[in-house]
Amino acid sequence: MTNENGKGTATDFDVVVVGAGFAGLVMLYRLRQIGVTARAYETGNGVGGTWFWNRYPGARCDVESMEYSYQFSPELQQEWNWTERYSAQPEILRYINHVADRFDLRRDIQLSTRVTTATYDEGNALWTVETDRGDRVTARFLVMATGCLSAANTPNFPGRDSFAGRSLHTGAWPQEGVDFTGKRVGIIGTGSSGIQSIPVIADECAHLTVFQRTPNFSVPAGNRPLTVAERDRVKAVYPEFRAANSLTPFGVNFDSTGISALAVSDDARVNEYEERWEKGGLRFLGAFVDLMFDRDANATAAEFVRDKIRSIVKDPEVAAMLTPKDVIGCKRLCSDTGYFEAFNRPNVKLVDVAADPIVEITKDGLRTQTRAFEFDTLVYATGFDAMTGALTRIDIRGKGGAKLADAWSAGPRTYLGVATVGFPNLFLVTGPGSPSVLSNMVPSVEQHAQWISSCIRDLRDRGTRSIEAQPDAQDSWVGHVNEVAGTTLYPQCNSWYLGSNVPGKPRVFMPYLGYATYVEKCNEVAANGYEGFTLG
Ligand code: NA7
């Protein structure tokens, strides 16, 4: 493929990729395979995306290592040896760096560069991309590999900048680490990042105050070293192992019993939960098929976990504050190592900021409606402007100069989560409307990279310059995503899946539930000549 303006010049590429995390790297790999030129821009000064930024203490993946890894290279799959059942952030970052080196991907990546604008020129079917380093390059295609959980959400509390101590966000953790020894620490947020970091910080610091708005369900991770035998067992059948997982709704092995929680006796049900609690991990939700579909079924799992919390946390008042009231799994289920136990420590205090809201950040700490708290370090474990934030924070202009942030002002609208009307030649990796965060992210980004690169290859082979989603196809896909979500319990509580963690964000359920169905649909669309797209 060649660009009309500037073959081989240093500033023109067939494809610009934004981001060099798991998604950006496999995208580059696939693009190289089809023989097109590409340049990836990455804000961080290293590759790794999520795993580059989220270096907070205790950061660990909640998908098992043998599954949370690339499958595009059988050799890589055999060579790499994961050391734990669930990998910690440093090991995943080492793996990503290994991949970048092993496949010589770094030569197409420009680090420490943030893409600021991307503008589509309809006449020439080209994107012009600008960066904060003064780059201005053109490309036929723009691939946003910007991650689903990468735009940090830091609540705009009054006085936020007045804090004299150190403020940190879990999603932008200092590379050199943070020494909490002897420090008084405040942490806001009890999602996965708070739940993973609280026990580790508590262990290190003098005193930790946890500001909780909503209690969260969490199950023990059950992390442990992986034995060589366990690794070898999977490696011996890796293709079959991957294939079996890809046929499941989440694209991940939840070891589902395949039966309803309401079809078994109370004892059998509790035994099943108990066994899964002991083994640890998110497979807890695989106990019964209807946990995310039927309120009564869900209530049995929720009540089991509530009982566990009450049995772990010694102070009944603290236990009550930590006990979630809503549907389990509705906010993403967390998996932890010693989270609830941390509240038995004398140096950890829990504050309910739903009952007593934070009114301002002060020079010395923060003030709630009724009390003042002092600390040396304030950790925001307040999550992300999920799924859309990383896209809408870039000034992306499509046909007629329309801005993506405006096009999505009432919530994101996509066709297959990979493209959006009005923005030709723009591809989203694991965009809203794709399984993304309701699936194992690594296979999902690989599936998108494969689909997008095949599409670019097909367009080249046909001499087609542009591809754009059709309004009807998009409307019907958005309708389908909502319809599927409506059959589940997910929309029934506030979560980042719905954007309800960010003030003012439209409440729209963003991911698509059904990995296997989705992959089939993508393949069908391609096989039918990119049905639902206009090729120009
Ligand atoms: P999450 O899961 O969005 O958690 C953020 C937490 O911060 C959550 O407890 C929020 O309470 C809390 N929060 C957010 N804004 C505020 C304000 N203004 N005041 C008080 N508390 C607030 O983000 P994580 O980083 O933990 O995890 C994100 C995903 O990464 C996770 O699901 C895994 O997939 C990996 P809320 O529940 O909104 O009341």
Residues whose N, C-alpha, C, O or C-beta is under 5 A from the ligand:
A	BS01	NA7	L149 P155 I188 G189 T190 G191 S192 S193 G194 R213 T214 R332 A381 T382 G383 F384 W496 N501
